[in-house]
Amino acid sequence: MKSTSFSSQRPIGARVRVGFGAEAIHYWGVHMMRRYSLALLAAAAFVLAASQLASAADLGRRAPPLAPAYVSPARPPYLWTGCYVGGNVGGAWSNFEITDVATGGTVSTSNTGFAGGGQIGCDYQWNAWVFGFRNMFDGTSLSSNRAFADTSTHWFDTLTARGGYLIAPNFLFYVQGGAAWTNTKVTFFDVNGGQVGELTNNRTGWTVGGGAEWMFAPHWSVFAEYNFMGFGTRSDAFATCGVVNCAVLSARANLQDVVLGLNYKF
């Protein structure tokens, strides 16, 4: 039996006959290795593509990010700059000194009562300092009855400038001073109880005081304060029974008050 041999020099495209010799075994070995190599490359490419698709699918199904932790909003700062309006209530007391100008004899009368009303003003804050002005108008129930005189105070009005220092962002100590007005009535009597005369007028004076204010919430504050108001001396001559002037009497008045108030700042 002839064995088929492989020529190392064969025309391109010539058919190869495979026998059963050593060269045939070598040919089939090389041919199968090529097939296996191609199959391995195809499998590796398939695995790589599948893994990329799986990664893309995992990215598409990724869980949403966690919501950020809740942080409470910062508390609004306390701002003192601005204007305000409010009301107040408290107590007041007055003192009248009545003098006979001719003899120099002096008597005094004091009374206490209710005071209440409203206020409006504006402030400006500079660092820890607060400056401003305010107008306060209060009605009163001040009145007294004595053997020699009856006195009453109907209202008082103050226009003041104030300055204060913040010992905390929302707590202010302040002092104030300015002009004051009041309406008073003094009725004089003689030793027999007869009315000698009457002084009813609006008086102009001065005032000084101080207090503390607490801003318990943005725009809202409460305050407590003390004020002294001086109105000087007013004198006049009075006639008895329309005959002659019986006396020249003078009246010196001052008021004091302590009030609590509430302000709304806008």
C-alpha positions as CSV (number, residue, x, y, z in Angstrom):
1,M,0.0,0.0,0.0
2,K,1.2,3.4,-1.0
3,S,1.3,6.1,1.6
4,T,0.3,9.6,0.6
5,S,3.0,12.1,1.0
6,F,2.7,15.9,1.3
7,S,4.9,17.9,-0.8
8,S,6.3,21.0,0.8
9,Q,6.0,22.7,-2.5
10,R,2.4,22.6,-3.9
11,P,0.5,24.8,-6.1
12,I,-1.9,27.3,-4.5
13,G,-5.4,26.0,-4.5
14,A,-4.3,22.4,-5.1
15,R,-6.3,19.8,-3.3
16,V,-4.5,18.1,-0.5
17,R,-4.9,14.4,-0.1
18,V,-4.7,13.2,3.4
19,G,-3.3,9.8,4.1
20,F,-2.4,8.0,7.2
21,G,1.2,8.9,7.7
22,A,3.0,11.2,10.0
23,E,2.4,14.2,7.8
24,A,-1.4,13.5,7.9
25,I,-1.4,13.4,11.6
26,H,0.5,16.7,11.7
27,Y,-1.9,18.3,9.3
28,W,-5.0,17.3,11.3
29,G,-3.4,18.4,14.5
30,V,-2.6,21.9,13.2
31,H,-6.1,22.2,11.6
32,M,-7.8,21.2,14.9
33,M,-5.7,23.6,16.9
34,R,-6.7,26.4,14.7
35,R,-10.4,25.5,15.1
36,Y,-10.0,25.3,18.9
37,S,-8.2,28.7,19.0
38,L,-11.0,30.4,17.0
39,A,-13.6,28.8,19.2
40,L,-11.8,30.0,22.4
41,L,-11.5,33.5,21.0
42,A,-15.2,33.5,20.1
43,A,-16.1,32.3,23.5
44,A,-13.9,34.9,25.2
45,A,-15.5,37.6,23.1
46,F,-19.0,36.4,24.0
47,V,-18.2,36.3,27.7
48,L,-16.7,39.8,27.6
49,A,-19.7,41.2,25.8
50,A,-22.1,39.4,28.2
51,S,-20.2,40.8,31.2
52,Q,-20.4,44.4,29.8
53,L,-24.1,44.0,29.1
54,A,-24.6,42.7,32.7
55,S,-22.6,45.7,34.1
56,A,-24.7,48.1,32.0
57,A,-27.9,46.4,33.3
58,D,-26.6,46.7,36.9
59,L,-25.9,50.4,36.4
60,G,-29.5,50.8,35.1
61,R,-30.8,49.1,38.2
62,R,-28.6,50.9,40.7
63,A,-30.5,51.9,43.8
64,P,-31.2,55.7,44.1
65,P,-29.0,57.7,46.4
66,L,-30.0,58.1,50.0
67,A,-31.8,61.4,50.8
68,P,-29.7,63.9,52.7
69,A,-30.1,64.0,56.5
70,Y,-32.7,66.6,57.6
71,V,-31.1,69.8,58.9
72,S,-33.3,72.2,60.8
73,P,-33.3,75.7,59.4
74,A,-31.2,78.3,61.2
75,R,-33.2,80.4,63.7
76,P,-33.8,83.9,62.2
77,P,-31.5,86.5,63.7
78,Y,-32.9,89.1,66.1
79,L,-32.9,92.4,64.3
80,W,-33.6,95.6,66.2
81,T,-33.4,98.0,63.2
82,G,-36.9,99.1,62.2
83,C,-40.0,100.8,63.4
84,Y,-42.6,99.4,65.8
85,V,-46.0,100.0,67.3
86,G,-47.5,98.7,70.6
87,G,-49.4,99.2,73.8
88,N,-48.6,99.5,77.5
89,V,-50.3,99.3,80.9
90,G,-49.1,100.1,84.4
91,G,-49.3,102.4,87.3
92,A,-48.6,106.1,87.8
93,W,-48.3,108.5,90.7
94,S,-48.1,112.3,90.9
95,N,-47.1,114.9,93.4
96,F,-48.3,118.5,93.6
97,E,-46.7,121.2,95.8
98,I,-49.1,124.1,96.4
99,T,-47.5,127.3,97.7
100,D,-49.0,130.6,98.9
101,V,-46.7,133.0,97.2
102,A,-47.3,135.8,99.8
103,T,-46.6,133.8,102.9
104,G,-44.4,131.0,101.5
105,G,-46.5,128.3,103.1
106,T,-46.4,125.1,101.2
107,V,-48.5,121.9,101.3
108,S,-48.3,118.9,99.1
109,T,-50.6,116.2,97.8
110,S,-49.9,112.9,96.1
111,N,-52.0,110.3,94.4
112,T,-51.7,107.1,92.5
113,G,-53.7,105.6,89.7
114,F,-53.8,103.6,86.5
115,A,-51.9,104.5,83.3
116,G,-52.2,102.9,79.9
117,G,-51.9,103.7,76.2
118,G,-49.8,103.2,73.2
119,Q,-46.4,103.9,71.7
120,I,-44.8,104.1,68.3
121,G,-41.1,104.5,67.5
122,C,-38.1,103.4,65.4
123,D,-34.7,101.9,66.3
124,Y,-31.3,101.5,64.6
125,Q,-28.9,98.8,65.6
126,W,-25.1,99.3,65.4
127,N,-23.2,96.2,66.5
128,A,-24.4,95.7,70.2
129,W,-25.8,99.2,70.5
130,V,-29.4,100.3,69.7
131,F,-30.5,103.9,69.2
132,G,-33.9,105.3,68.5
133,F,-36.8,107.6,69.3
134,R,-40.3,107.0,70.6
135,N,-43.6,108.7,71.2
136,M,-45.8,107.4,74.1
137,F,-49.3,108.6,75.0
138,D,-51.0,107.3,78.1
139,G,-54.3,108.2,79.8
140,T,-54.4,108.2,83.6
141,S,-56.9,108.0,86.5
142,L,-54.8,110.1,88.8
143,S,-56.9,112.3,91.1
144,S,-57.0,113.4,94.8
145,N,-59.2,115.3,97.1
146,R,-57.9,117.4,99.9
147,A,-59.4,120.1,102.2
148,F,-57.4,122.8,100.4
149,A,-57.2,121.5,96.8
150,D,-58.4,118.8,94.4
151,T,-56.0,117.6,91.8
152,S,-56.3,115.4,88.7
153,T,-54.1,114.4,85.8
154,H,-55.9,113.3,82.6
155,W,-53.1,112.2,80.4
156,F,-49.4,112.5,79.6
157,D,-47.4,112.4,76.4
158,T,-43.6,111.8,76.0
159,L,-41.3,112.2,73.0
160,T,-37.9,110.6,73.8
161,A,-34.6,109.6,72.3
162,R,-33.2,106.3,73.7
163,G,-30.0,104.4,73.6
164,G,-29.2,101.0,74.8
165,Y,-26.8,98.0,74.9
166,L,-27.6,94.4,74.0
167,I,-26.4,92.1,76.7
168,A,-27.7,89.3,74.6
169,P,-28.8,89.3,70.9
170,N,-32.4,89.6,72.1
171,F,-32.1,91.5,75.4
172,L,-31.7,95.2,75.6
173,F,-31.0,97.6,78.5
174,Y,-31.7,101.3,77.7
175,V,-32.0,104.8,79.0
176,Q,-34.1,107.6,77.5
177,G,-35.0,111.2,77.9
178,G,-36.8,114.0,76.1
179,A,-39.9,116.2,76.3
180,A,-43.2,115.6,78.1
181,W,-46.6,117.1,78.1
182,T,-49.6,116.6,80.5
183,N,-53.0,117.9,81.2
184,T,-53.7,118.7,84.9
185,K,-56.4,120.4,86.9
186,V,-56.0,121.9,90.3
187,T,-58.9,123.4,92.2
188,F,-58.1,125.6,95.3
189,F,-60.3,126.1,98.4
190,D,-60.2,128.6,101.3
191,V,-60.4,127.7,104.9
192,N,-64.1,127.6,104.8
193,G,-64.2,125.1,102.0
194,G,-65.2,127.6,99.4
195,Q,-63.6,127.4,95.9
196,V,-61.0,130.1,95.5
197,G,-59.9,129.3,91.9
198,E,-58.8,126.7,89.4
199,L,-55.8,125.9,87.3
200,T,-56.5,123.8,84.2
201,N,-53.9,123.7,81.6
202,N,-51.6,121.6,79.4
203,R,-48.1,121.7,80.9
204,T,-44.8,121.2,79.1
205,G,-41.9,119.6,80.9
206,W,-39.1,117.0,80.6
207,T,-38.7,113.3,81.2
208,V,-36.0,110.8,81.9
209,G,-36.2,107.1,82.4
210,G,-34.9,103.6,81.6
211,G,-35.9,100.0,81.2
212,A,-35.3,96.6,79.6
213,E,-36.7,95.1,76.5
214,W,-36.8,91.4,75.6
215,M,-37.3,90.3,72.0
216,F,-38.9,86.8,72.6
217,A,-39.6,86.2,68.9
218,P,-38.7,87.9,65.6
219,H,-40.8,91.1,65.3
220,W,-42.2,90.7,68.9
221,S,-40.8,92.2,72.1
222,V,-42.0,93.0,75.7
223,F,-40.5,95.8,77.9
224,A,-40.7,97.2,81.4
225,E,-39.6,100.7,82.2
226,Y,-39.7,103.6,84.7
227,N,-40.1,107.3,83.8
228,F,-39.9,110.5,85.8
229,M,-41.6,113.6,84.3
230,G,-41.2,117.1,85.7
231,F,-43.5,120.0,84.7
232,G,-42.3,123.0,86.7
233,T,-44.3,125.5,88.6
234,R,-47.4,127.4,87.5
235,S,-48.9,130.3,89.6
236,D,-51.9,132.5,89.5
237,A,-53.9,135.0,91.6
238,F,-57.4,134.1,92.7
239,A,-60.4,136.1,93.9
240,T,-62.9,135.3,96.6
241,C,-66.5,136.3,96.1
242,G,-65.4,138.6,93.3
243,V,-64.2,141.3,95.7
244,V,-60.4,141.3,96.1
245,N,-57.6,138.9,95.3
246,C,-57.2,136.8,98.4
247,A,-54.1,134.9,97.5
248,V,-51.5,134.2,94.8
249,L,-51.0,130.4,94.7
250,S,-48.6,128.3,92.7
251,A,-48.7,124.6,91.9
252,R,-45.6,122.5,91.1
253,A,-46.3,119.1,89.5
254,N,-44.3,116.0,88.7
255,L,-45.4,112.5,87.5
256,Q,-43.8,109.1,87.6
257,D,-44.9,105.8,86.0
258,V,-43.9,102.1,85.7
259,V,-45.3,100.3,82.7
260,L,-45.2,97.0,80.9
261,G,-45.6,97.0,77.2
262,L,-45.7,94.9,74.0
263,N,-44.2,96.0,70.7
264,Y,-44.6,94.6,67.2
265,K,-41.6,95.5,64.9
266,F,-42.3,95.8,61.2
